[in-house]
Amino acid sequence: MEIWNMLKKVLPAALAASVLAGATATSVQAAEISANVALTSDYRFRGISQSDESIALQGGFDLGFDNGIYVGTWGSSVDFDSADGFDGSLELDYYVGWGMDIGENSAIDVGYLYYDYPGDDGDEGDYQELYGSFSFHDFTVGMAYSDDYYGETDTFFYYYADYSLGLGETFTLDFHVGFNDLDEDGGFLSNEEDSYTDYSVALSASWLTADFSVAYVGTTLDEKDVFDTDWGEDTVVFTISKSM
């Protein structure tokens, strides 16, 4: 689609222009810059390991404005050596969106996200998504759409629901379930799978200046369903992170 190809070309410039515009407009409208860094025992995305079930280093920057507009970038080390045809050791995400509160207990968020794998010789890994979500109290439901998802699997829809439960002043228990609907089998899924469900339960807490979490993460995929590996098998993930 022409509009998607155009977005691929103009997004980096648009992000740079947005950041520059935000920096020069701080006298008119307040802007907030934030950053985050994390170390995780296994980078899991929608239930599937992106780091060959090994440690990953992650971090990102965000620029948000009072009117709800935000831009940002996020990166992580990745390892797809076990996946034939996919190279690279870095993932870089670029996004722009808009979010706002609706009353005291509800909020919406919509945006555009581009996933880039700079070290990949081809472009099979790079893809883009439109996303949106609605939150009410501690519940969130959302979806994402891609016209050509990772691994050349064509049209993709993702539907998910989250619930966050506070346990006193220290701990938080987060529940997640998501449904991955691919247009066709093949791509990164083996054994002719074209859909699967991912889920997780995570216990997190803040201590001193860092955040710690332990999560049980899994999918409904069978062994060898992802690039003929066990990257979709259930596992426990430990993460330490810090926001600035």
C-alpha positions as protocol buffer text, in pm:
chain_id: "A"
residue {
  index: 1
  type: MET
  ca { x: 0 y: 0 z: 0 }
}
residue {
  index: 2
  type: GLU
  ca { x: 133 y: 341 z: -97 }
}
residue {
  index: 3
  type: ILE
  ca { x: 45 y: 508 z: 233 }
}
residue {
  index: 4
  type: TRP
  ca { x: 242 y: 249 z: 429 }
}
residue {
  index: 5
  type: ASN
  ca { x: 545 y: 289 z: 206 }
}
residue {
  index: 6
  type: MET
  ca { x: 521 y: 664 z: 250 }
}
residue {
  index: 7
  type: LEU
  ca { x: 509 y: 630 z: 628 }
}
residue {
  index: 8
  type: LYS
  ca { x: 824 y: 418 z: 622 }
}
residue {
  index: 9
  type: LYS
  ca { x: 1007 y: 696 z: 440 }
}
residue {
  index: 10
  type: VAL
  ca { x: 880 y: 998 z: 630 }
}
residue {
  index: 11
  type: LEU
  ca { x: 863 y: 863 z: 987 }
}
residue {
  index: 12
  type: PRO
  ca { x: 1229 y: 918 z: 1085 }
}
residue {
  index: 13
  type: ALA
  ca { x: 1217 y: 1276 z: 958 }
}
residue {
  index: 14
  type: ALA
  ca { x: 881 y: 1335 z: 1123 }
}
residue {
  index: 15
  type: LEU
  ca { x: 1010 y: 1212 z: 1457 }
}
residue {
  index: 16
  type: ALA
  ca { x: 1317 y: 1433 z: 1435 }
}
residue {
  index: 17
  type: ALA
  ca { x: 1102 y: 1732 z: 1342 }
}
residue {
  index: 18
  type: SER
  ca { x: 862 y: 1662 z: 1628 }
}
residue {
  index: 19
  type: VAL
  ca { x: 1143 y: 1645 z: 1881 }
}
residue {
  index: 20
  type: LEU
  ca { x: 1295 y: 1968 z: 1748 }
}
residue {
  index: 21
  type: ALA
  ca { x: 958 y: 2141 z: 1748 }
}
residue {
  index: 22
  type: GLY
  ca { x: 893 y: 2023 z: 2101 }
}
residue {
  index: 23
  type: ALA
  ca { x: 1227 y: 2154 z: 2220 }
}
residue {
  index: 24
  type: THR
  ca { x: 1162 y: 2499 z: 2071 }
}
residue {
  index: 25
  type: ALA
  ca { x: 803 y: 2520 z: 2195 }
}
residue {
  index: 26
  type: THR
  ca { x: 864 y: 2459 z: 2565 }
}
residue {
  index: 27
  type: SER
  ca { x: 801 y: 2826 z: 2642 }
}
residue {
  index: 28
  type: VAL
  ca { x: 449 y: 2790 z: 2502 }
}
residue {
  index: 29
  type: GLN
  ca { x: 362 y: 2437 z: 2606 }
}
residue {
  index: 30
  type: ALA
  ca { x: 524 y: 2224 z: 2872 }
}
residue {
  index: 31
  type: ALA
  ca { x: 709 y: 1916 z: 2748 }
}
residue {
  index: 32
  type: GLU
  ca { x: 836 y: 1627 z: 2953 }
}
residue {
  index: 33
  type: ILE
  ca { x: 1136 y: 1413 z: 2863 }
}
residue {
  index: 34
  type: SER
  ca { x: 1169 y: 1069 z: 3019 }
}
residue {
  index: 35
  type: ALA
  ca { x: 1402 y: 775 z: 2977 }
}
residue {
  index: 36
  type: ASN
  ca { x: 1414 y: 411 z: 3081 }
}
residue {
  index: 37
  type: VAL
  ca { x: 1666 y: 129 z: 3091 }
}
residue {
  index: 38
  type: ALA
  ca { x: 1617 y: -240 z: 3169 }
}
residue {
  index: 39
  type: LEU
  ca { x: 1798 y: -572 z: 3193 }
}
residue {
  index: 40
  type: THR
  ca { x: 1585 y: -883 z: 3139 }
}
residue {
  index: 41
  type: SER
  ca { x: 1663 y: -1253 z: 3150 }
}
residue {
  index: 42
  type: ASP
  ca { x: 1467 y: -1312 z: 2825 }
}
residue {
  index: 43
  type: TYR
  ca { x: 1315 y: -1052 z: 2592 }
}
residue {
  index: 44
  type: ARG
  ca { x: 965 y: -1183 z: 2529 }
}
residue {
  index: 45
  type: PHE
  ca { x: 737 y: -1005 z: 2282 }
}
residue {
  index: 46
  type: ARG
  ca { x: 382 y: -1131 z: 2253 }
}
residue {
  index: 47
  type: GLY
  ca { x: 499 y: -1444 z: 2428 }
}
residue {
  index: 48
  type: ILE
  ca { x: 787 y: -1525 z: 2191 }
}
residue {
  index: 49
  type: SER
  ca { x: 1156 y: -1491 z: 2279 }
}
residue {
  index: 50
  type: GLN
  ca { x: 1340 y: -1225 z: 2079 }
}
residue {
  index: 51
  type: SER
  ca { x: 1677 y: -1294 z: 2244 }
}
residue {
  index: 52
  type: ASP
  ca { x: 1715 y: -1670 z: 2198 }
}
residue {
  index: 53
  type: GLU
  ca { x: 1605 y: -1718 z: 2561 }
}
residue {
  index: 54
  type: SER
  ca { x: 1905 y: -1514 z: 2680 }
}
residue {
  index: 55
  type: ILE
  ca { x: 1966 y: -1184 z: 2859 }
}
residue {
  index: 56
  type: ALA
  ca { x: 1870 y: -862 z: 2679 }
}
residue {
  index: 57
  type: LEU
  ca { x: 1961 y: -498 z: 2748 }
}
residue {
  index: 58
  type: GLN
  ca { x: 1689 y: -243 z: 2672 }
}
residue {
  index: 59
  type: GLY
  ca { x: 1627 y: 130 z: 2689 }
}
residue {
  index: 60
  type: GLY
  ca { x: 1431 y: 419 z: 2547 }
}
residue {
  index: 61
  type: PHE
  ca { x: 1347 y: 790 z: 2542 }
}
residue {
  index: 62
  type: ASP
  ca { x: 1010 y: 965 z: 2530 }
}
residue {
  index: 63
  type: LEU
  ca { x: 898 y: 1323 z: 2475 }
}
residue {
  index: 64
  type: GLY
  ca { x: 543 y: 1405 z: 2585 }
}
residue {
  index: 65
  type: PHE
  ca { x: 336 y: 1722 z: 2561 }
}
residue {
  index: 66
  type: ASP
  ca { x: 45 y: 1856 z: 2764 }
}
residue {
  index: 67
  type: ASN
  ca { x: -195 y: 1808 z: 2472 }
}
residue {
  index: 68
  type: GLY
  ca { x: -137 y: 1431 z: 2483 }
}
residue {
  index: 69
  type: ILE
  ca { x: 95 y: 1399 z: 2184 }
}
residue {
  index: 70
  type: TYR
  ca { x: 412 y: 1196 z: 2238 }
}
residue {
  index: 71
  type: VAL
  ca { x: 706 y: 1069 z: 2034 }
}
residue {
  index: 72
  type: GLY
  ca { x: 975 y: 825 z: 2133 }
}
residue {
  index: 73
  type: THR
  ca { x: 1218 y: 550 z: 2055 }
}
residue {
  index: 74
  type: TRP
  ca { x: 1299 y: 223 z: 2228 }
}
residue {
  index: 75
  type: GLY
  ca { x: 1567 y: -37 z: 2164 }
}
residue {
  index: 76
  type: SER
  ca { x: 1670 y: -383 z: 2273 }
}
residue {
  index: 77
  type: SER
  ca { x: 1939 y: -635 z: 2201 }
}
residue {
  index: 78
  type: VAL
  ca { x: 1800 y: -934 z: 2010 }
}
residue {
  index: 79
  type: ASP
  ca { x: 1929 y: -1271 z: 1892 }
}
residue {
  index: 80
  type: PHE
  ca { x: 1771 y: -1446 z: 1595 }
}
residue {
  index: 81
  type: ASP
  ca { x: 2073 y: -1659 z: 1499 }
}
residue {
  index: 82
  type: SER
  ca { x: 1860 y: -1973 z: 1522 }
}
residue {
  index: 83
  type: ALA
  ca { x: 1613 y: -1829 z: 1269 }
}
residue {
  index: 84
  type: ASP
  ca { x: 1714 y: -1895 z: 909 }
}
residue {
  index: 85
  type: GLY
  ca { x: 1714 y: -1578 z: 700 }
}
residue {
  index: 86
  type: PHE
  ca { x: 1701 y: -1332 z: 992 }
}
residue {
  index: 87
  type: ASP
  ca { x: 2013 y: -1156 z: 1114 }
}
residue {
  index: 88
  type: GLY
  ca { x: 2094 y: -861 z: 1335 }
}
residue {
  index: 89
  type: SER
  ca { x: 2150 y: -809 z: 1705 }
}
residue {
  index: 90
  type: LEU
  ca { x: 1948 y: -490 z: 1759 }
}
residue {
  index: 91
  type: GLU
  ca { x: 1585 y: -383 z: 1749 }
}
residue {
  index: 92
  type: LEU
  ca { x: 1494 y: -14 z: 1730 }
}
residue {
  index: 93
  type: ASP
  ca { x: 1134 y: 103 z: 1761 }
}
residue {
  index: 94
  type: TYR
  ca { x: 1007 y: 450 z: 1667 }
}
residue {
  index: 95
  type: TYR
  ca { x: 662 y: 569 z: 1762 }
}
residue {
  index: 96
  type: VAL
  ca { x: 432 y: 869 z: 1767 }
}
residue {
  index: 97
  type: GLY
  ca { x: 93 y: 880 z: 1933 }
}
residue {
  index: 98
  type: TRP
  ca { x: -172 y: 1064 z: 2125 }
}
residue {
  index: 99
  type: GLY
  ca { x: -336 y: 981 z: 2455 }
}
residue {
  index: 100
  type: MET
  ca { x: -580 y: 1153 z: 2687 }
}
residue {
  index: 101
  type: ASP
  ca { x: -787 y: 1096 z: 2999 }
}
residue {
  index: 102
  type: ILE
  ca { x: -1163 y: 1064 z: 2968 }
}
residue {
  index: 103
  type: GLY
  ca { x: -1302 y: 1168 z: 3301 }
}
residue {
  index: 104
  type: GLU
  ca { x: -1132 y: 1050 z: 3618 }
}
residue {
  index: 105
  type: ASN
  ca { x: -1108 y: 675 z: 3552 }
}
residue {
  index: 106
  type: SER
  ca { x: -1076 y: 624 z: 3175 }
}
residue {
  index: 107
  type: ALA
  ca { x: -816 y: 693 z: 2908 }
}
residue {
  index: 108
  type: ILE
  ca { x: -752 y: 630 z: 2539 }
}
residue {
  index: 109
  type: ASP
  ca { x: -429 y: 597 z: 2342 }
}
residue {
  index: 110
  type: VAL
  ca { x: -368 y: 570 z: 1966 }
}
residue {
  index: 111
  type: GLY
  ca { x: -49 y: 576 z: 1764 }
}
residue {
  index: 112
  type: TYR
  ca { x: 189 y: 451 z: 1497 }
}
residue {
  index: 113
  type: LEU
  ca { x: 488 y: 225 z: 1566 }
}
residue {
  index: 114
  type: TYR
  ca { x: 773 y: 118 z: 1339 }
}
residue {
  index: 115
  type: TYR
  ca { x: 996 y: -180 z: 1421 }
}
residue {
  index: 116
  type: ASP
  ca { x: 1345 y: -166 z: 1270 }
}
residue {
  index: 117
  type: TYR
  ca { x: 1619 y: -432 z: 1274 }
}
residue {
  index: 118
  type: PRO
  ca { x: 1929 y: -241 z: 1149 }
}
residue {
  index: 119
  type: GLY
  ca { x: 2158 y: -543 z: 1123 }
}
residue {
  index: 120
  type: ASP
  ca { x: 1921 y: -753 z: 914 }
}
residue {
  index: 121
  type: ASP
  ca { x: 2049 y: -788 z: 556 }
}
residue {
  index: 122
  type: GLY
  ca { x: 1695 y: -800 z: 418 }
}
residue {
  index: 123
  type: ASP
  ca { x: 1376 y: -622 z: 515 }
}
residue {
  index: 124
  type: GLU
  ca { x: 1174 y: -928 z: 618 }
}
residue {
  index: 125
  type: GLY
  ca { x: 1199 y: -827 z: 982 }
}
residue {
  index: 126
  type: ASP
  ca { x: 1105 y: -459 z: 959 }
}
residue {
  index: 127
  type: TYR
  ca { x: 736 y: -380 z: 992 }
}
residue {
  index: 128
  type: GLN
  ca { x: 490 y: -117 z: 1114 }
}
residue {
  index: 129
  type: GLU
  ca { x: 174 y: -108 z: 1322 }
}
residue {
  index: 130
  type: LEU
  ca { x: -120 y: 111 z: 1407 }
}
residue {
  index: 131
  type: TYR
  ca { x: -235 y: 65 z: 1767 }
}
residue {
  index: 132
  type: GLY
  ca { x: -506 y: 179 z: 2003 }
}
residue {
  index: 133
  type: SER
  ca { x: -622 y: 107 z: 2357 }
}
residue {
  index: 134
  type: PHE
  ca { x: -890 y: 199 z: 2609 }
}
residue {
  index: 135
  type: SER
  ca { x: -836 y: 189 z: 2985 }
}
residue {
  index: 136
  type: PHE
  ca { x: -1097 y: 191 z: 3262 }
}
residue {
  index: 137
  type: HIS
  ca { x: -973 y: 187 z: 3620 }
}
residue {
  index: 138
  type: ASP
  ca { x: -720 y: -101 z: 3626 }
}
residue {
  index: 139
  type: PHE
  ca { x: -844 y: -270 z: 3306 }
}
residue {
  index: 140
  type: THR
  ca { x: -704 y: -209 z: 2957 }
}
residue {
  index: 141
  type: VAL
  ca { x: -816 y: -350 z: 2623 }
}
residue {
  index: 142
  type: GLY
  ca { x: -646 y: -276 z: 2294 }
}
residue {
  index: 143
  type: MET
  ca { x: -552 y: -386 z: 1947 }
}
residue {
  index: 144
  type: ALA
  ca { x: -278 y: -342 z: 1686 }
}
residue {
  index: 145
  type: TYR
  ca { x: -279 y: -381 z: 1309 }
}
residue {
  index: 146
  type: SER
  ca { x: 6 y: -440 z: 1063 }
}
residue {
  index: 147
  type: ASP
  ca { x: -22 y: -463 z: 686 }
}
residue {
  index: 148
  type: ASP
  ca { x: 290 y: -681 z: 659 }
}
residue {
  index: 149
  type: TYR
  ca { x: 389 y: -834 z: 992 }
}
residue {
  index: 150
  type: TYR
  ca { x: 726 y: -971 z: 1098 }
}
residue {
  index: 151
  type: GLY
  ca { x: 862 y: -1248 z: 878 }
}
residue {
  index: 152
  type: GLU
  ca { x: 649 y: -1157 z: 577 }
}
residue {
  index: 153
  type: THR
  ca { x: 332 y: -1301 z: 729 }
}
residue {
  index: 154
  type: ASP
  ca { x: 114 y: -1031 z: 565 }
}
residue {
  index: 155
  type: THR
  ca { x: -185 y: -882 z: 747 }
}
residue {
  index: 156
  type: PHE
  ca { x: -180 y: -913 z: 1125 }
}
residue {
  index: 157
  type: PHE
  ca { x: -423 y: -824 z: 1403 }
}
residue {
  index: 158
  type: TYR
  ca { x: -344 y: -830 z: 1775 }
}
residue {
  index: 159
  type: TYR
  ca { x: -612 y: -810 z: 2045 }
}
residue {
  index: 160
  type: TYR
  ca { x: -526 y: -797 z: 2412 }
}
residue {
  index: 161
  type: ALA
  ca { x: -656 y: -734 z: 2763 }
}
residue {
  index: 162
  type: ASP
  ca { x: -461 y: -635 z: 3075 }
}
residue {
  index: 163
  type: TYR
  ca { x: -551 y: -607 z: 3441 }
}
residue {
  index: 164
  type: SER
  ca { x: -332 y: -454 z: 3711 }
}
residue {
  index: 165
  type: LEU
  ca { x: -392 y: -537 z: 4077 }
}
residue {
  index: 166
  type: GLY
  ca { x: -222 y: -338 z: 4352 }
}
residue {
  index: 167
  type: LEU
  ca { x: -104 y: -542 z: 4650 }
}
residue {
  index: 168
  type: GLY
  ca { x: -52 y: -291 z: 4926 }
}
residue {
  index: 169
  type: GLU
  ca { x: 189 y: -3 z: 4865 }
}
residue {
  index: 170
  type: THR
  ca { x: 479 y: -215 z: 4741 }
}
residue {
  index: 171
  type: PHE
  ca { x: 370 y: -488 z: 4501 }
}
residue {
  index: 172
  type: THR
  ca { x: 166 y: -501 z: 4181 }
}
residue {
  index: 173
  type: LEU
  ca { x: 27 y: -810 z: 4010 }
}
residue {
  index: 174
  type: ASP
  ca { x: -29 y: -772 z: 3634 }
}
residue {
  index: 175
  type: PHE
  ca { x: -232 y: -1011 z: 3418 }
}
residue {
  index: 176
  type: HIS
  ca { x: -216 y: -1016 z: 3037 }
}
residue {
  index: 177
  type: VAL
  ca { x: -371 y: -1217 z: 2756 }
}
residue {
  index: 178
  type: GLY
  ca { x: -339 y: -1148 z: 2383 }
}
residue {
  index: 179
  type: PHE
  ca { x: -459 y: -1309 z: 2062 }
}
residue {
  index: 180
  type: ASN
  ca { x: -229 y: -1303 z: 1757 }
}
residue {
  index: 181
  type: ASP
  ca { x: -417 y: -1339 z: 1427 }
}
residue {
  index: 182
  type: LEU
  ca { x: -197 y: -1377 z: 1117 }
}
residue {
  index: 183
  type: ASP
  ca { x: -330 y: -1360 z: 763 }
}
residue {
  index: 184
  type: GLU
  ca { x: -145 y: -1674 z: 656 }
}
residue {
  index: 185
  type: ASP
  ca { x: 79 y: -1945 z: 794 }
}
residue {
  index: 186
  type: GLY
  ca { x: 452 y: -1954 z: 735 }
}
residue {
  index: 187
  type: GLY
  ca { x: 686 y: -1670 z: 814 }
}
residue {
  index: 188
  type: PHE
  ca { x: 819 y: -1701 z: 1167 }
}
residue {
  index: 189
  type: LEU
  ca { x: 568 y: -1972 z: 1262 }
}
residue {
  index: 190
  type: SER
  ca { x: 644 y: -2331 z: 1172 }
}
residue {
  index: 191
  type: ASN
  ca { x: 398 y: -2618 z: 1137 }
}
residue {
  index: 192
  type: GLU
  ca { x: 143 y: -2411 z: 940 }
}
residue {
  index: 193
  type: GLU
  ca { x: 19 y: -2215 z: 1242 }
}
residue {
  index: 194
  type: ASP
  ca { x: -166 y: -1891 z: 1164 }
}
residue {
  index: 195
  type: SER
  ca { x: -277 y: -1779 z: 1510 }
}
residue {
  index: 196
  type: TYR
  ca { x: -192 y: -1822 z: 1876 }
}
residue {
  index: 197
  type: THR
  ca { x: -260 y: -1679 z: 2222 }
}
residue {
  index: 198
  type: ASP
  ca { x: 2 y: -1534 z: 2453 }
}
residue {
  index: 199
  type: TYR
  ca { x: -38 y: -1477 z: 2827 }
}
residue {
  index: 200
  type: SER
  ca { x: 157 y: -1363 z: 3131 }
}
residue {
  index: 201
  type: VAL
  ca { x: 132 y: -1302 z: 3503 }
}
residue {
  index: 202
  type: ALA
  ca { x: 388 y: -1063 z: 3651 }
}
residue {
  index: 203
  type: LEU
  ca { x: 467 y: -959 z: 4008 }
}
residue {
  index: 204
  type: SER
  ca { x: 654 y: -630 z: 4033 }
}
residue {
  index: 205
  type: ALA
  ca { x: 784 y: -405 z: 4308 }
}
residue {
  index: 206
  type: SER
  ca { x: 991 y: -90 z: 4348 }
}
residue {
  index: 207
  type: TRP
  ca { x: 1292 y: -86 z: 4578 }
}
residue {
  index: 208
  type: LEU
  ca { x: 1526 y: 207 z: 4628 }
}
residue {
  index: 209
  type: THR
  ca { x: 1542 y: 366 z: 4280 }
}
residue {
  index: 210
  type: ALA
  ca { x: 1475 y: 57 z: 4066 }
}
residue {
  index: 211
  type: ASP
  ca { x: 1182 y: -163 z: 3968 }
}
residue {
  index: 212
  type: PHE
  ca { x: 1196 y: -542 z: 3986 }
}
residue {
  index: 213
  type: SER
  ca { x: 962 y: -797 z: 3830 }
}
residue {
  index: 214
  type: VAL
  ca { x: 926 y: -1170 z: 3790 }
}
residue {
  index: 215
  type: ALA
  ca { x: 683 y: -1294 z: 3525 }
}
residue {
  index: 216
  type: TYR
  ca { x: 545 y: -1622 z: 3404 }
}
residue {
  index: 217
  type: VAL
  ca { x: 514 y: -1589 z: 3025 }
}
residue {
  index: 218
  type: GLY
  ca { x: 382 y: -1836 z: 2770 }
}
residue {
  index: 219
  type: THR
  ca { x: 187 y: -1909 z: 2453 }
}
residue {
  index: 220
  type: THR
  ca { x: -44 y: -2175 z: 2314 }
}
residue {
  index: 221
  type: LEU
  ca { x: 221 y: -2267 z: 2055 }
}
residue {
  index: 222
  type: ASP
  ca { x: 378 y: -2611 z: 2063 }
}
residue {
  index: 223
  type: GLU
  ca { x: 748 y: -2689 z: 2074 }
}
residue {
  index: 224
  type: LYS
  ca { x: 925 y: -2610 z: 1744 }
}
residue {
  index: 225
  type: ASP
  ca { x: 638 y: -2386 z: 1626 }
}
residue {
  index: 226
  type: VAL
  ca { x: 858 y: -2072 z: 1614 }
}
residue {
  index: 227
  type: PHE
  ca { x: 1146 y: -2096 z: 1366 }
}
residue {
  index: 228
  type: ASP
  ca { x: 1164 y: -2464 z: 1464 }
}
residue {
  index: 229
  type: THR
  ca { x: 1277 y: -2358 z: 1815 }
}
residue {
  index: 230
  type: ASP
  ca { x: 1115 y: -2357 z: 2159 }
}
residue {
  index: 231
  type: TRP
  ca { x: 1096 y: -1975 z: 2176 }
}
residue {
  index: 232
  type: GLY
  ca { x: 721 y: -1994 z: 2236 }
}
residue {
  index: 233
  type: GLU
  ca { x: 742 y: -2230 z: 2532 }
}
residue {
  index: 234
  type: ASP
  ca { x: 636 y: -2113 z: 2880 }
}
residue {
  index: 235
  type: THR
  ca { x: 911 y: -1961 z: 3093 }
}
residue {
  index: 236
  type: VAL
  ca { x: 988 y: -1736 z: 3390 }
}
residue {
  index: 237
  type: VAL
  ca { x: 1139 y: -1395 z: 3314 }
}
residue {
  index: 238
  type: PHE
  ca { x: 1325 y: -1171 z: 3560 }
}
residue {
  index: 239
  type: THR
  ca { x: 1364 y: -799 z: 3489 }
}
residue {
  index: 240
  type: ILE
  ca { x: 1525 y: -502 z: 3663 }
}
residue {
  index: 241
  type: SER
  ca { x: 1448 y: -156 z: 3526 }
}
residue {
  index: 242
  type: LYS
  ca { x: 1479 y: 211 z: 3606 }
}
residue {
  index: 243
  type: SER
  ca { x: 1284 y: 512 z: 3479 }
}
residue {
  index: 244
  type: MET
  ca { x: 1429 y: 862 z: 3474 }
}
